[in-house]
Amino acid sequence: MTYEDSLQYLTQLGKFGINLGLTRIERLLELMGNPERCFKPIHVTGTNGKGSTTVMLASILQASGIRTGMYTSPHLNEYTERIVVNGQEISETKFSEAISYTAQFVTKMAEQGWEHPTEFEVLTAAAFYYFAAADVEYAIIEVGLGGLLDSTNVINPEVAVITNVALEHTDRCGSTIAEIAAHKAGIIKNAVPVVTAAQHDAFTVINTKALGTRSDVYLLGRDFKATFAGLAGLQQKVSFELVDDPDGPKQVTANLIGSHQAENCALAIMTAILIGKKDKRISWEQIVKGVAAAKWPGRFEIFSGRPMVVIDGAHNPAGAIRLRDNLDLVFAGKEIVFLLGILKDKDVCGIVNSLIRPNDKVVVAAPLSDRAGEPSEVAKLIKANVVSTAENIEEGLRLAKVLAGSDGIICIAGSLYLIGAARAIIVGGQKIGC
């Protein structure tokens, strides 16, 4: 199976859709010899910030000399981005080998009369197989959707991390914060410590689940704290403090910018400290190095130039609020031109109302997805100084550049299926001028 063959195979699995449940993935992994038991996992879920927390934690472990795997989703441009060992994406050859190996057992399941695994289940099993074959010691596993019934919830983690909880996937995880929090809390296992920044009703649900599993809970703002300590160029300083630490707050420098990234940074640090209680390779010095080295494409990623471009994966109202706060923090008083694209099954009104202001200028283009919101329909919901639509993402970039001028700021946001394509154009150096 070539890399192209593996992609075609995964595309064909798309017909099985999103089908939450653990029965299929458990059987698939059993047939494969349970590779998920060959490494120590850390499980990360949450509405926003789980990817950023995952990448910072992985970077800390790697800086500590620990062979570390990282599994995230979705990808921006290539499937290989999802499976990483020690900061290196899986090669196309190894990816196709992992998918081919996993496919053998999918066939066995079909022969035995089992329901067919979904695309995400096959990807997850392939990732676990690759991590086991690559002899990783720890793997940071990001939940795909929710937690309780997500394909990744077959692991017994060293730590369960729940970044935060806001309304999302209401068609699958419930219509209230409490119901969604119950899905997130599903990753909590017996006597496994929990690190979270969840608040109010969400925390109540998480804490109740943790009490039932005899799991210690470490809550941001109660047990540990993080504060934004200022910008340092295109980095930020974060002050971290354990509440009962007599040495007081300590400072780290992070590439990921924003008050919400200070929270994510704190979650990663707290998790590393807990792991470090058993694994003495993790020290504060390595934590500082790991945080400083962590990078996460498409998350308030800044490309210097004329105009300057910011790419961010905000795709729900909570993420849009945080993106707007960041723009106001870093580019105070400057006009923003948005290239925006949103999936039609998202809270389009909530996103645009949280992100766009009357003085902004907006170009709307369709993300590369069959779930893309029609640009003309999205544009009708936007109240801004200028609102226009583009036939495709490349044209949208050109229009945004014209509106911004050489001294302006372009912000690309609304969907990972938009920013991935736009980022590829920018990184590839494709001309987006007039």
C-alpha positions in Angstrom: 0.0 0.0 0.0 1.5 3.3 -1.1 0.8 6.6 0.7 -1.7 7.5 -2.0 -3.3 4.1 -1.5 -3.6 4.6 2.2 -5.3 8.0 1.7 -7.7 6.4 -0.7 -8.5 3.6 1.8 -9.2 6.2 4.5 -11.4 8.2 2.1 -13.5 5.1 1.5 -13.9 4.7 5.2 -15.6 8.1 5.3 -18.9 6.4 4.3 -19.1 4.9 7.8 -19.2 8.5 9.2 -18.9 9.5 12.8 -20.1 6.5 14.9 -19.3 7.0 18.5 -18.7 3.9 20.7 -15.8 1.7 21.9 -16.8 -1.8 20.8 -15.3 -1.7 17.4 -12.0 -0.1 18.4 -11.6 -2.4 21.4 -12.0 -5.5 19.1 -9.6 -4.0 16.5 -6.9 -3.3 19.1 -7.4 -6.8 20.6 -6.8 -8.4 17.2 -3.7 -6.2 16.9 -2.3 -7.4 20.2 -3.3 -4.2 22.1 -0.5 -1.9 21.1 -2.0 0.9 23.3 -0.7 -1.0 26.3 3.0 -0.7 25.2 3.4 2.9 26.3 2.3 5.3 29.0 -0.5 7.6 27.7 -1.7 11.0 28.8 -5.2 11.7 27.7 -6.3 15.3 26.7 -9.8 16.5 26.0 -11.6 19.9 26.2 -13.6 22.2 24.0 -10.6 24.5 23.2 -6.9 24.4 23.9 -6.5 20.6 23.9 -4.2 20.7 20.9 -2.0 23.5 22.3 -1.8 21.7 25.7 -0.9 18.5 24.0 1.9 20.0 22.0 3.4 21.9 24.9 3.3 18.8 27.1 4.9 16.6 24.4 7.6 19.2 24.0 8.3 19.2 27.8 8.6 15.4 27.8 10.8 15.5 24.8 13.1 18.1 26.4 13.4 15.8 29.4 14.9 13.1 27.2 11.8 11.0 27.0 10.8 9.4 23.7 7.4 10.9 23.2 4.5 10.2 20.9 1.8 12.7 20.1 -1.6 12.0 18.4 -3.8 14.9 17.4 -6.6 15.7 15.0 -7.6 17.0 12.6 -4.7 17.8 10.4 -4.1 21.1 8.5 -2.7 19.7 5.3 -1.5 16.1 5.6 -2.6 13.1 7.6 1.0 12.6 8.7 0.7 15.6 10.9 -1.5 13.6 13.3 1.1 11.1 14.3 4.4 12.5 15.7 7.3 11.0 17.6 9.9 13.3 19.2 8.7 16.2 17.2 8.9 14.4 13.9 5.8 13.6 11.8 5.5 10.0 10.7 6.9 9.6 7.2 4.5 8.8 4.3 6.1 5.4 4.0 5.6 4.5 7.7 2.1 6.0 7.6 1.1 3.7 4.7 2.7 0.8 6.5 0.7 1.5 9.7 -2.6 1.8 7.8 -1.8 -1.3 5.7 -1.0 -3.3 8.8 -4.2 -2.1 10.6 -6.3 -2.8 7.5 -5.5 -6.5 7.8 -7.3 -6.7 11.1 -10.2 -4.6 9.8 -10.7 -7.3 7.2 -10.6 -9.9 9.9 -13.3 -8.1 11.8 -15.5 -8.0 8.7 -14.9 -11.7 8.1 -16.0 -12.3 11.7 -19.2 -10.4 11.2 -18.2 -7.3 13.2 -19.4 -3.8 12.4 -16.9 -2.0 10.2 -14.6 0.5 12.0 -14.7 4.1 11.1 -11.9 6.2 9.6 -11.0 7.7 12.9 -10.9 4.3 14.6 -8.6 3.0 12.0 -6.3 6.0 12.3 -6.3 5.7 16.1 -5.4 2.1 16.0 -2.7 2.7 13.4 -1.2 5.5 15.6 -1.1 3.2 18.6 0.6 0.5 16.5 3.2 3.0 15.3 3.9 4.3 18.8 4.4 0.8 20.0 6.7 -0.1 17.1 8.6 3.2 17.6 9.2 2.3 21.3 7.8 5.5 22.6 7.8 5.8 26.4 4.9 8.2 26.7 2.3 9.3 24.2 0.0 12.4 24.5 -3.3 11.4 23.1 -5.8 14.1 22.1 -9.5 13.2 22.1 -11.2 13.4 18.7 -14.7 14.2 19.9 -16.1 14.4 23.4 -14.3 11.8 25.4 -16.6 9.2 26.9 -17.3 7.4 23.6 -14.3 8.6 21.6 -12.1 6.0 19.9 -9.1 7.2 22.0 -10.9 6.3 25.3 -9.5 2.8 25.4 -6.3 3.9 27.2 -5.6 3.9 30.9 -3.7 7.2 31.2 -1.1 8.5 33.6 -3.0 11.8 33.8 -6.4 12.9 32.4 -6.4 16.5 31.2 -9.7 18.4 30.6 -8.8 21.9 29.3 -12.2 23.5 29.5 -15.9 23.0 28.5 -18.1 25.1 26.3 -21.0 24.3 24.0 -19.9 22.1 21.0 -21.0 19.0 19.2 -24.4 19.5 20.8 -25.9 16.9 18.3 -23.7 14.2 19.8 -22.6 15.3 23.3 -25.7 17.1 24.7 -27.3 20.5 24.6 -26.0 21.8 28.0 -22.6 22.5 29.5 -23.2 19.8 32.1 -24.1 17.2 29.5 -21.0 18.0 27.4 -18.9 18.0 30.6 -20.1 14.4 31.3 -18.7 13.3 27.9 -15.4 15.1 28.7 -15.2 13.5 32.2 -15.6 10.1 30.5 -11.8 10.0 30.1 -11.3 9.9 33.9 -10.2 6.5 35.1 -9.8 4.9 38.6 -7.2 6.7 40.7 -5.8 8.6 37.7 -5.1 12.3 38.5 -7.2 15.0 36.7 -5.9 18.4 35.6 -8.4 20.9 34.5 -9.3 24.5 33.9 -13.1 23.8 33.7 -15.3 26.1 35.7 -18.8 26.2 37.3 -21.3 23.5 36.1 -18.6 21.8 34.1 -16.2 21.5 37.0 -19.0 20.2 39.2 -19.6 17.3 36.8 -15.9 16.6 36.4 -15.3 16.8 40.2 -18.2 14.5 40.9 -16.9 11.9 38.4 -13.4 12.2 40.0 -14.7 11.6 43.5 -16.4 8.4 42.2 -13.1 7.2 40.7 -10.9 8.3 43.7 -9.0 10.6 41.4 -7.2 13.6 42.7 -8.2 16.8 40.9 -5.9 19.7 40.2 -7.9 22.8 39.3 -6.5 25.9 37.6 -7.0 28.9 39.9 -7.3 26.8 43.0 -4.3 24.4 43.1 -2.1 26.2 40.5 -2.2 29.5 38.8 -1.1 31.1 35.5 -1.0 34.7 34.5 0.0 36.6 31.4 3.3 38.3 32.3 3.8 40.4 29.1 4.9 40.0 25.5 8.5 39.4 24.4 8.5 40.1 20.7 6.3 37.4 19.2 6.4 35.3 22.4 4.8 35.8 25.7 5.9 35.4 29.3 3.8 33.2 31.6 3.9 33.3 35.4 3.2 29.8 36.8 2.6 29.1 40.5 1.7 26.1 42.6 -0.5 27.4 45.4 1.3 25.5 48.1 4.8 26.2 46.8 6.8 28.4 49.2 9.1 29.4 46.4 6.3 31.4 44.8 5.7 31.9 41.0 8.1 31.0 38.3 8.3 32.2 34.8 8.4 30.6 31.4 8.5 31.9 27.8 6.0 30.5 25.3 5.7 30.8 21.5 1.9 30.4 21.8 0.4 33.8 22.6 -2.7 34.9 24.6 -4.2 34.6 28.0 -5.9 31.4 27.0 -2.5 30.0 26.0 -1.2 31.0 29.4 -3.9 28.6 30.8 -3.0 25.9 28.4 0.7 26.3 29.3 -0.2 26.0 33.0 -2.2 22.8 32.3 0.8 21.3 30.5 3.2 22.3 33.2 0.9 20.9 36.0 0.6 17.6 34.1 4.4 17.5 33.7 4.9 18.1 37.4 2.6 15.2 38.2 4.4 12.9 35.8 7.7 14.1 37.2 6.7 12.8 40.7 7.4 9.3 39.3 9.8 10.2 36.4 12.7 12.2 37.8 13.9 13.1 34.3 11.4 15.9 34.3 12.7 19.0 36.1 11.8 22.7 36.1 14.7 23.3 33.8 13.3 20.9 31.3 9.8 22.3 31.6 11.2 25.8 30.7 13.0 24.4 27.7 10.0 22.4 26.6 7.6 25.2 26.7 10.0 27.6 24.9 10.4 25.0 22.1 6.8 24.2 21.6 5.2 25.3 18.3 1.7 24.7 17.0 0.9 25.7 13.4 -2.3 27.5 12.8 -2.9 28.6 16.4 -2.4 32.4 16.4 0.5 31.8 14.1 2.1 35.0 12.9 3.7 35.4 9.5 5.8 38.6 9.3 5.5 40.6 6.1 3.6 43.3 4.4 0.8 42.8 5.3 1.4 40.7 8.4 -0.8 37.6 8.5 -2.2 35.8 11.5 -3.6 32.3 11.2 -5.8 30.8 13.9 -8.0 27.7 14.1 -10.9 29.4 16.1 -14.0 27.6 14.9 -16.5 28.1 17.8 -17.7 31.1 19.7 -15.4 30.5 22.7 -12.4 30.2 20.4 -13.5 33.3 18.5 -13.7 35.3 21.7 -10.1 34.3 22.6 -8.9 35.1 19.1 -10.4 38.6 19.3 -8.8 39.1 22.7 -5.4 38.1 21.3 -5.8 40.4 18.3 -6.6 43.3 20.6 -3.6 42.4 22.8 -1.0 42.1 20.1 -2.3 44.6 17.5 -4.1 47.1 19.7 -5.7 49.9 17.7 -4.9 48.4 14.3 -7.5 47.6 11.6 -8.0 43.9 11.0 -9.0 42.3 7.7 -10.4 38.8 8.1 -10.4 36.0 5.6 -13.2 33.9 7.1 -14.7 30.5 6.3 -17.0 28.5 8.6 -18.6 25.1 8.4 -22.4 25.2 8.1 -22.9 22.9 11.1 -21.1 25.3 13.4 -22.5 28.2 15.3 -21.9 30.7 12.5 -23.8 33.6 14.2 -21.9 33.0 17.5 -18.6 33.0 15.7 -19.0 36.1 13.6 -20.6 38.1 16.5 -17.8 37.2 18.8 -15.0 37.9 16.3 -16.1 40.7 13.9 -16.4 44.4 14.8 -18.1 47.1 12.8 -14.8 48.7 11.7 -13.4 45.4 10.4 -13.2 44.3 6.8 -14.1 40.7 5.9 -13.7 38.4 3.0 -15.6 35.1 3.2 -14.5 32.0 1.3 -15.6 28.4 1.6 -13.4 26.0 3.6 -12.3 22.8 1.8 -15.1 20.6 3.1 -18.4 19.3 2.0 -19.8 20.8 5.2 -18.6 24.3 4.2 -21.0 27.2 4.8 -22.0 29.0 1.6 -19.9 32.3 1.6 -22.9 34.4 0.5 -25.0 33.0 3.4 -22.2 33.6 6.0 -21.6 37.1 4.6 -25.3 38.0 5.3 -24.7 37.4 9.0 -21.7 39.7 9.2 -21.9 43.4 10.2 -18.6 45.1 9.2 -17.2 48.0 7.3 -16.6 45.9 4.2 -18.0 42.4 3.6 -17.2 40.5 0.4 -17.0 36.9 -0.9 -14.4 35.0 -2.8 -14.8 32.1 -5.2 -12.0 30.2 -3.5 -9.3 30.6 -0.8 -6.6 31.8 -3.1 -8.8 34.6 -4.4 -9.8 35.4 -0.8 -6.2 35.8 0.1 -5.7 38.3 -2.8 -8.8 40.3 -1.9 -7.8 40.4 1.8 -4.3 41.7 0.8 -5.8 44.5 -1.3 -8.1 45.5 1.6 -5.3 45.4 4.2 -2.7 47.3 2.3 1.0 46.8 3.0 0.8 48.0 6.6 -2.4 46.1 7.6 -3.1 42.9 9.4 -4.9 39.9 7.8 -6.4 37.3 10.2 -7.4 34.0 8.7 -9.9 32.0 10.8 -13.2 30.2 11.1 -12.2 26.6 10.2 -9.2 24.3 10.2 -10.3 23.4 6.7 -9.8 27.0 5.6 -6.6 27.8 7.5 -4.9 24.6 6.4 -5.3 25.5 2.7 -4.4 29.2 3.2 -1.3 28.3 5.3 -0.1 26.0 2.5 -0.3 28.8 0.0 1.5 31.2 2.3 4.2 28.7 3.4 4.6 27.6 -0.2 5.4 31.2 -1.2 2.6 31.3 -3.7 2.0 34.8 -4.8 -1.1 36.4 -3.3 -0.7 39.9 -4.7 -3.0 41.6 -7.1 
